[in-house]
C-alpha cells in the first residue's frame, strides 16, 4: 500500500506538509487524533466481540444506525416521512430489539 501512495505522489505531498518549511501542525494534530480514535474504536470492538460475541456487535451497530437516522431526520429535516420509510424504520428497530431480547432470554435459561 505504501508503494501505491508513493507512486501516486500522495505520500510525498503528505511528507512535504509535515517536513516542509511551514509544516501544517493542525493537520498533524488532526491526523494523530483521528488515528487515536480509530485505535480506541478498534479496541472497543474487539472487547465487545470477546465479551458478547459478533452477533451482539451487529445488533449494536444496527441500533446505532437506526438512532442516527432518527437524529439526522430531527436535525436536518430533509427526508420526506413517507409511510414506507417509517414502516422500514419501525421494522428494523423492532427486529433488532426482538433479536436482542431473544439472545438475552436464551442466555438466562
C-alpha positions as CSV (number, residue, x, y, z in Angstrom):
1,X,0.0,0.0,0.0
2,X,2.9,2.4,0.8
3,X,4.3,1.7,-2.7
4,X,1.0,2.8,-4.3
5,X,0.9,6.0,-2.3
6,X,4.5,6.7,-3.2
7,X,3.7,6.1,-6.9
8,X,0.7,8.4,-6.9
9,X,2.5,11.2,-5.2
10,X,0.2,11.3,-2.1
11,X,3.0,10.1,0.2
12,X,5.4,12.8,-0.9
13,X,2.7,15.5,-0.7
14,X,1.9,14.5,2.9
15,X,5.7,14.2,3.6
16,X,6.1,17.8,2.4
17,X,3.2,19.0,4.5
18,X,4.9,17.5,7.6
19,X,8.5,18.4,6.9
20,X,8.3,21.5,4.7
21,X,9.4,25.0,5.7
22,X,5.9,25.7,7.1
23,X,4.6,22.4,8.5
24,X,0.8,22.3,9.0
25,X,0.7,21.4,12.7
26,X,-3.1,21.5,12.7
27,X,-3.3,18.7,10.1
28,X,-0.7,16.7,12.0
29,X,-2.7,17.0,15.2
30,X,-5.9,16.1,13.4
31,X,-4.3,13.0,11.9
32,X,-2.9,11.9,15.3
33,X,-6.3,12.4,17.0
34,X,-8.1,10.6,14.2
35,X,-5.6,7.7,14.4
36,X,-6.0,7.6,18.2
37,X,-9.8,7.4,17.9
38,X,-9.5,4.7,15.3
39,X,-7.3,2.7,17.7
40,X,-9.8,3.1,20.6
41,X,-12.8,2.1,18.4
42,X,-10.9,-1.0,17.2
43,X,-10.1,-2.0,20.8
44,X,-13.8,-1.4,21.8
45,X,-15.0,-3.6,19.0
46,X,-12.6,-6.4,20.0
47,X,-13.8,-6.1,23.6
48,X,-17.4,-6.3,22.6
49,X,-16.8,-9.3,20.3
50,X,-14.8,-11.0,23.1
51,X,-17.4,-10.5,25.8
52,X,-20.7,-10.5,23.9
53,X,-20.0,-12.2,20.6
54,X,-20.2,-11.0,17.0
55,X,-24.0,-11.1,16.8
56,X,-24.3,-8.5,19.6
57,X,-21.9,-6.2,17.8
58,X,-24.1,-6.5,14.7
59,X,-27.2,-5.7,16.7
60,X,-25.5,-2.8,18.4
61,X,-24.4,-1.4,15.0
62,X,-27.9,-1.7,13.6
63,X,-29.4,0.0,16.7
64,X,-26.8,2.8,16.4
65,X,-27.7,3.3,12.7
66,X,-31.4,3.5,13.5
67,X,-30.8,6.0,16.2
68,X,-28.6,8.1,14.0
69,X,-31.3,8.0,11.3
70,X,-33.8,9.4,13.7
71,X,-31.4,12.1,15.0
72,X,-30.5,13.0,11.4
73,X,-34.1,13.4,10.5
74,X,-34.8,15.5,13.5
75,X,-31.8,17.8,13.0
76,X,-31.6,18.2,9.2
77,X,-35.3,17.7,8.3
78,X,-34.5,16.9,4.6
79,X,-36.2,13.4,4.5
80,X,-39.8,13.1,3.5
81,X,-41.5,11.0,6.1
82,X,-43.5,8.5,3.9
83,X,-45.3,5.5,5.2
84,X,-42.8,3.1,3.6
85,X,-39.9,4.9,5.2
86,X,-41.5,4.9,8.7
87,X,-42.5,1.3,8.4
88,X,-39.0,0.3,7.4
89,X,-37.5,2.1,10.4
90,X,-40.1,0.5,12.7
91,X,-39.4,-3.0,11.3
92,X,-35.6,-2.6,11.6
93,X,-35.8,-1.2,15.1
94,X,-38.3,-3.9,16.3
95,X,-36.3,-6.6,14.6
96,X,-33.1,-5.6,16.3
97,X,-34.9,-5.3,19.6
98,X,-36.6,-8.7,19.3
99,X,-33.3,-10.4,18.3
100,X,-31.6,-8.9,21.3
101,X,-34.4,-9.9,23.6
102,X,-34.2,-13.4,22.3
103,X,-30.5,-13.6,22.8
104,X,-30.8,-12.3,26.4
105,X,-33.6,-14.7,27.2
106,X,-31.6,-17.7,25.8
107,X,-28.6,-16.8,27.9
108,X,-30.7,-16.5,31.1
109,X,-32.0,-20.1,30.7
